[in-house]
């Protein structure tokens, strides 16, 4: 009898927990409806060229700004852009300071433990700029792994590690400044430099007579997705559908911002 009474006392608590869990999940799953009722999509992002930057009038421009603006337009709402320090980008999302991160956030296992991600909507990675004077006749990648080849990179960045792993026989010159590493290749003192894109692509565009990309693509890649709070399955599904329907547009805007300098006159 005593056990039965204890069971009756616990039963409301158990039922309450069962009822609350679906409600909490439903609140997350109603996120798109909440955004539409509010009439505004709140987007968190970090400031990085050309993902997001200020133009000469002080307005935000860049690839991520294009994406966020179109997402909001297609939702039928306005967009509120919320620039955030990069180390606070995920904590601020979890704290509910905005609806979604659209800011070049790479999908990693560690981050997936903290937040939900959509399918990838863009790709970034490391690129290479090689000297036409020294490397024009070298075959990629086998001829670059040679004691007669010299690479340059900025000390402490991922590009140096990539060179050491992929081209262990080559000489490696490390510099404290990224610009100096690129200048070494421009001046013909090193065969190639590896760095995060779009720096190699931009430098090649500015020095077409001196530099080229021997691979025509990234050396290493990472994929970026929209970031949402855990439990946002309906919102993730909605944004995945949006990404799928806008693949061509996304590729065109990414190419504009990352592979051209046509936008350069917009910024100081």
One Martini backbone bead per residue (centre of mass of N, CA, C, O) as a GRO file, in nm:
protein
  268
    1UNK     BB    1   0.057   0.063  -0.021
    2UNK     BB    2   0.297   0.257   0.003
    3UNK     BB    3   0.395   0.224  -0.289
    4UNK     BB    4   0.132   0.324  -0.419
    5UNK     BB    5   0.143   0.611  -0.300
    6UNK     BB    6   0.416   0.690  -0.420
    7UNK     BB    7   0.324   0.656  -0.713
    8UNK     BB    8   0.103   0.874  -0.702
    9UNK     BB    9   0.299   1.109  -0.631
   10UNK     BB   10   0.485   1.071  -0.897
   11UNK     BB   11   0.295   1.085  -1.144
   12UNK     BB   12   0.274   1.397  -1.196
   13UNK     BB   13   0.578   1.435  -1.254
   14UNK     BB   14   0.598   1.248  -1.497
   15UNK     BB   15   0.377   1.382  -1.670
   16UNK     BB   16   0.506   1.663  -1.674
   17UNK     BB   17   0.765   1.583  -1.821
   18UNK     BB   18   0.624   1.468  -2.075
   19UNK     BB   19   0.476   1.737  -2.149
   20UNK     BB   20   0.721   1.939  -2.161
   21UNK     BB   21   0.903   1.822  -2.381
   22UNK     BB   22   0.716   1.870  -2.632
   23UNK     BB   23   0.686   2.176  -2.586
   24UNK     BB   24   0.981   2.252  -2.621
   25UNK     BB   25   1.004   2.133  -2.906
   26UNK     BB   26   0.773   2.300  -3.032
   27UNK     BB   27   0.901   2.576  -2.993
   28UNK     BB   28   1.134   2.520  -3.184
   29UNK     BB   29   0.955   2.420  -3.436
   30UNK     BB   30   0.814   2.727  -3.438
   31UNK     BB   31   1.028   2.933  -3.546
   32UNK     BB   32   0.918   3.024  -3.821
   33UNK     BB   33   0.653   3.136  -3.711
   34UNK     BB   34   0.785   3.341  -3.521
   35UNK     BB   35   0.928   3.506  -3.740
   36UNK     BB   36   0.673   3.583  -3.902
   37UNK     BB   37   0.526   3.728  -3.669
   38UNK     BB   38   0.758   3.935  -3.618
   39UNK     BB   39   0.899   4.021  -3.909
   40UNK     BB   40   1.192   3.891  -3.826
   41UNK     BB   41   1.535   3.817  -3.897
   42UNK     BB   42   1.785   3.698  -3.680
   43UNK     BB   43   2.139   3.759  -3.742
   44UNK     BB   44   2.440   3.600  -3.693
   45UNK     BB   45   2.781   3.747  -3.714
   46UNK     BB   46   3.094   3.798  -3.861
   47UNK     BB   47   3.385   3.997  -3.938
   48UNK     BB   48   3.471   3.914  -4.282
   49UNK     BB   49   3.668   3.898  -4.554
   50UNK     BB   50   3.377   3.866  -4.765
   51UNK     BB   51   3.141   3.798  -4.574
   52UNK     BB   52   3.167   4.068  -4.374
   53UNK     BB   53   3.125   4.428  -4.434
   54UNK     BB   54   3.198   4.757  -4.470
   55UNK     BB   55   3.108   5.018  -4.639
   56UNK     BB   56   3.134   5.354  -4.720
   57UNK     BB   57   2.839   5.389  -4.560
   58UNK     BB   58   2.830   5.150  -4.324
   59UNK     BB   59   2.732   4.901  -4.465
   60UNK     BB   60   2.647   4.580  -4.504
   61UNK     BB   61   2.861   4.346  -4.677
   62UNK     BB   62   2.840   4.032  -4.850
   63UNK     BB   63   2.780   3.708  -4.865
   64UNK     BB   64   2.614   3.678  -4.596
   65UNK     BB   65   2.428   3.920  -4.654
   66UNK     BB   66   2.296   3.806  -4.903
   67UNK     BB   67   2.181   3.553  -4.771
   68UNK     BB   68   2.016   3.678  -4.538
   69UNK     BB   69   1.840   3.863  -4.717
   70UNK     BB   70   1.708   3.636  -4.888
   71UNK     BB   71   1.586   3.468  -4.668
   72UNK     BB   72   1.400   3.690  -4.560
   73UNK     BB   73   1.249   3.751  -4.820
   74UNK     BB   74   1.138   3.452  -4.856
   75UNK     BB   75   0.984   3.478  -4.572
   76UNK     BB   76   0.859   3.781  -4.550
   77UNK     BB   77   1.096   3.947  -4.409
   78UNK     BB   78   1.309   4.103  -4.225
   79UNK     BB   79   1.647   4.206  -4.140
   80UNK     BB   80   1.866   4.138  -3.857
   81UNK     BB   81   2.185   4.248  -3.796
   82UNK     BB   82   2.429   4.068  -3.571
   83UNK     BB   83   2.714   4.151  -3.464
   84UNK     BB   84   2.979   3.915  -3.355
   85UNK     BB   85   3.191   3.777  -3.173
   86UNK     BB   86   3.337   3.484  -3.248
   87UNK     BB   87   3.354   3.362  -2.945
   88UNK     BB   88   3.015   3.435  -2.927
   89UNK     BB   89   2.836   3.303  -3.151
   90UNK     BB   90   2.720   3.048  -3.001
   91UNK     BB   91   2.636   3.153  -2.718
   92UNK     BB   92   2.430   3.363  -2.840
   93UNK     BB   93   2.242   3.157  -2.965
   94UNK     BB   94   2.176   2.996  -2.706
   95UNK     BB   95   2.068   3.274  -2.564
   96UNK     BB   96   1.873   3.416  -2.796
   97UNK     BB   97   1.990   3.671  -2.980
   98UNK     BB   98   1.921   3.474  -3.223
   99UNK     BB   99   1.813   3.252  -3.474
  100UNK     BB  100   2.081   3.267  -3.667
  101UNK     BB  101   2.370   3.149  -3.831
  102UNK     BB  102   2.527   3.362  -4.093
  103UNK     BB  103   2.898   3.310  -4.093
  104UNK     BB  104   3.100   3.084  -4.188
  105UNK     BB  105   3.025   2.811  -4.034
  106UNK     BB  106   3.181   2.539  -3.959
  107UNK     BB  107   3.144   2.195  -3.977
  108UNK     BB  108   3.172   2.032  -3.661
  109UNK     BB  109   3.167   1.808  -3.411
  110UNK     BB  110   3.181   2.010  -3.176
  111UNK     BB  111   2.949   2.197  -3.277
  112UNK     BB  112   2.728   1.965  -3.299
  113UNK     BB  113   2.703   1.948  -2.982
  114UNK     BB  114   2.573   2.251  -2.956
  115UNK     BB  115   2.444   2.254  -3.251
  116UNK     BB  116   2.264   2.304  -3.534
  117UNK     BB  117   2.275   2.201  -3.882
  118UNK     BB  118   2.283   2.245  -4.194
  119UNK     BB  119   2.338   2.221  -4.489
  120UNK     BB  120   2.551   2.306  -4.708
  121UNK     BB  121   2.622   2.648  -4.871
  122UNK     BB  122   2.944   2.638  -4.841
  123UNK     BB  123   3.297   2.679  -4.940
  124UNK     BB  124   3.620   2.639  -4.795
  125UNK     BB  125   3.985   2.722  -4.771
  126UNK     BB  126   4.284   2.633  -4.909
  127UNK     BB  127   4.532   2.801  -5.101
  128UNK     BB  128   4.724   2.884  -5.405
  129UNK     BB  129   5.034   3.063  -5.491
  130UNK     BB  130   5.228   3.073  -5.786
  131UNK     BB  131   5.517   3.096  -5.966
  132UNK     BB  132   5.581   3.155  -6.295
  133UNK     BB  133   5.893   3.155  -6.288
  134UNK     BB  134   5.929   2.871  -6.105
  135UNK     BB  135   5.631   2.683  -6.158
  136UNK     BB  136   5.521   2.640  -6.455
  137UNK     BB  137   5.662   2.331  -6.496
  138UNK     BB  138   5.514   2.211  -6.265
  139UNK     BB  139   5.372   1.934  -6.126
  140UNK     BB  140   5.063   1.846  -5.994
  141UNK     BB  141   5.212   1.766  -5.688
  142UNK     BB  142   5.492   1.615  -5.723
  143UNK     BB  143   5.700   1.860  -5.785
  144UNK     BB  144   5.658   2.003  -5.493
  145UNK     BB  145   5.802   1.741  -5.361
  146UNK     BB  146   6.097   1.913  -5.318
  147UNK     BB  147   6.418   2.035  -5.245
  148UNK     BB  148   6.382   2.265  -5.485
  149UNK     BB  149   6.139   2.366  -5.314
  150UNK     BB  150   5.968   2.674  -5.205
  151UNK     BB  151   5.788   2.774  -4.929
  152UNK     BB  152   5.526   2.991  -4.805
  153UNK     BB  153   5.430   3.138  -4.477
  154UNK     BB  154   5.241   3.193  -4.199
  155UNK     BB  155   5.306   3.183  -3.889
  156UNK     BB  156   5.074   2.950  -3.726
  157UNK     BB  157   4.922   2.843  -3.963
  158UNK     BB  158   4.768   2.601  -4.156
  159UNK     BB  159   4.952   2.622  -4.410
  160UNK     BB  160   5.212   2.508  -4.280
  161UNK     BB  161   5.098   2.225  -4.213
  162UNK     BB  162   5.027   2.145  -4.502
  163UNK     BB  163   5.312   2.154  -4.615
  164UNK     BB  164   5.441   1.945  -4.419
  165UNK     BB  165   5.242   1.708  -4.504
  166UNK     BB  166   5.250   1.726  -4.838
  167UNK     BB  167   5.571   1.869  -4.844
  168UNK     BB  168   5.840   1.745  -4.684
  169UNK     BB  169   6.084   1.814  -4.894
  170UNK     BB  170   6.037   2.097  -4.873
  171UNK     BB  171   6.089   2.416  -4.829
  172UNK     BB  172   6.036   2.641  -4.536
  173UNK     BB  173   5.904   2.974  -4.514
  174UNK     BB  174   5.854   3.187  -4.233
  175UNK     BB  175   5.616   3.445  -4.143
  176UNK     BB  176   5.458   3.710  -3.965
  177UNK     BB  177   5.351   3.798  -4.254
  178UNK     BB  178   5.142   3.746  -4.512
  179UNK     BB  179   5.245   3.958  -4.721
  180UNK     BB  180   5.540   3.856  -4.727
  181UNK     BB  181   5.489   3.572  -4.833
  182UNK     BB  182   5.370   3.668  -5.104
  183UNK     BB  183   5.612   3.849  -5.194
  184UNK     BB  184   5.816   3.619  -5.232
  185UNK     BB  185   5.667   3.505  -5.482
  186UNK     BB  186   5.654   3.759  -5.656
  187UNK     BB  187   5.983   3.789  -5.643
  188UNK     BB  188   6.106   3.480  -5.673
  189UNK     BB  189   6.183   3.336  -5.369
  190UNK     BB  190   5.927   3.148  -5.420
  191UNK     BB  191   5.706   2.913  -5.545
  192UNK     BB  192   5.494   2.912  -5.288
  193UNK     BB  193   5.168   2.980  -5.133
  194UNK     BB  194   4.979   2.907  -4.832
  195UNK     BB  195   4.628   2.991  -4.779
  196UNK     BB  196   4.352   3.135  -4.702
  197UNK     BB  197   4.067   3.185  -4.838
  198UNK     BB  198   4.092   3.457  -5.073
  199UNK     BB  199   4.393   3.549  -5.086
  200UNK     BB  200   4.513   3.399  -5.332
  201UNK     BB  201   4.304   3.496  -5.542
  202UNK     BB  202   4.348   3.801  -5.508
  203UNK     BB  203   4.658   3.805  -5.569
  204UNK     BB  204   4.634   3.693  -5.855
  205UNK     BB  205   4.452   3.922  -5.969
  206UNK     BB  206   4.684   4.145  -5.906
  207UNK     BB  207   4.915   3.912  -6.032
  208UNK     BB  208   4.898   3.767  -6.335
  209UNK     BB  209   5.217   3.781  -6.421
  210UNK     BB  210   5.321   3.612  -6.145
  211UNK     BB  211   5.058   3.433  -6.090
  212UNK     BB  212   4.919   3.102  -5.994
  213UNK     BB  213   4.697   2.812  -6.008
  214UNK     BB  214   4.780   2.471  -6.024
  215UNK     BB  215   4.477   2.351  -5.934
  216UNK     BB  216   4.202   2.539  -5.938
  217UNK     BB  217   4.174   2.498  -5.619
  218UNK     BB  218   4.149   2.359  -5.335
  219UNK     BB  219   4.335   2.186  -5.095
  220UNK     BB  220   4.139   2.252  -4.863
  221UNK     BB  221   3.822   2.175  -4.693
  222UNK     BB  222   3.511   2.339  -4.592
  223UNK     BB  223   3.187   2.344  -4.441
  224UNK     BB  224   2.894   2.547  -4.442
  225UNK     BB  225   2.638   2.640  -4.200
  226UNK     BB  226   2.365   2.683  -4.046
  227UNK     BB  227   2.292   2.800  -3.716
  228UNK     BB  228   2.116   2.624  -3.449
  229UNK     BB  229   1.936   2.536  -3.211
  230UNK     BB  230   1.862   2.289  -3.034
  231UNK     BB  231   1.567   2.141  -3.178
  232UNK     BB  232   1.547   2.267  -3.496
  233UNK     BB  233   1.414   2.074  -3.717
  234UNK     BB  234   1.216   2.252  -3.884
  235UNK     BB  235   1.420   2.476  -3.953
  236UNK     BB  236   1.627   2.298  -4.090
  237UNK     BB  237   1.435   2.198  -4.312
  238UNK     BB  238   1.373   2.471  -4.433
  239UNK     BB  239   1.670   2.558  -4.500
  240UNK     BB  240   1.740   2.315  -4.673
  241UNK     BB  241   1.534   2.382  -4.893
  242UNK     BB  242   1.650   2.658  -4.963
  243UNK     BB  243   1.933   2.562  -5.047
  244UNK     BB  244   1.840   2.370  -5.273
  245UNK     BB  245   1.686   2.605  -5.443
  246UNK     BB  246   1.979   2.801  -5.426
  247UNK     BB  247   2.247   2.691  -5.555
  248UNK     BB  248   2.306   2.876  -5.795
  249UNK     BB  249   2.301   3.144  -5.643
  250UNK     BB  250   2.520   3.075  -5.434
  251UNK     BB  251   2.749   3.026  -5.642
  252UNK     BB  252   2.744   3.312  -5.765
  253UNK     BB  253   2.798   3.476  -5.503
  254UNK     BB  254   3.058   3.333  -5.422
  255UNK     BB  255   3.219   3.404  -5.675
  256UNK     BB  256   3.203   3.711  -5.652
  257UNK     BB  257   3.346   3.734  -5.359
  258UNK     BB  258   3.599   3.505  -5.402
  259UNK     BB  259   3.687   3.546  -5.742
  260UNK     BB  260   3.657   3.857  -5.715
  261UNK     BB  261   3.690   4.242  -5.744
  262UNK     BB  262   3.413   4.395  -5.816
  263UNK     BB  263   3.361   4.505  -5.502
  264UNK     BB  264   3.603   4.692  -5.404
  265UNK     BB  265   3.464   4.986  -5.438
  266UNK     BB  266   3.268   4.958  -5.181
  267UNK     BB  267   3.525   4.969  -5.009
  268UNK     BB  268   3.784   5.124  -4.827
   0.00000   0.00000   0.00000
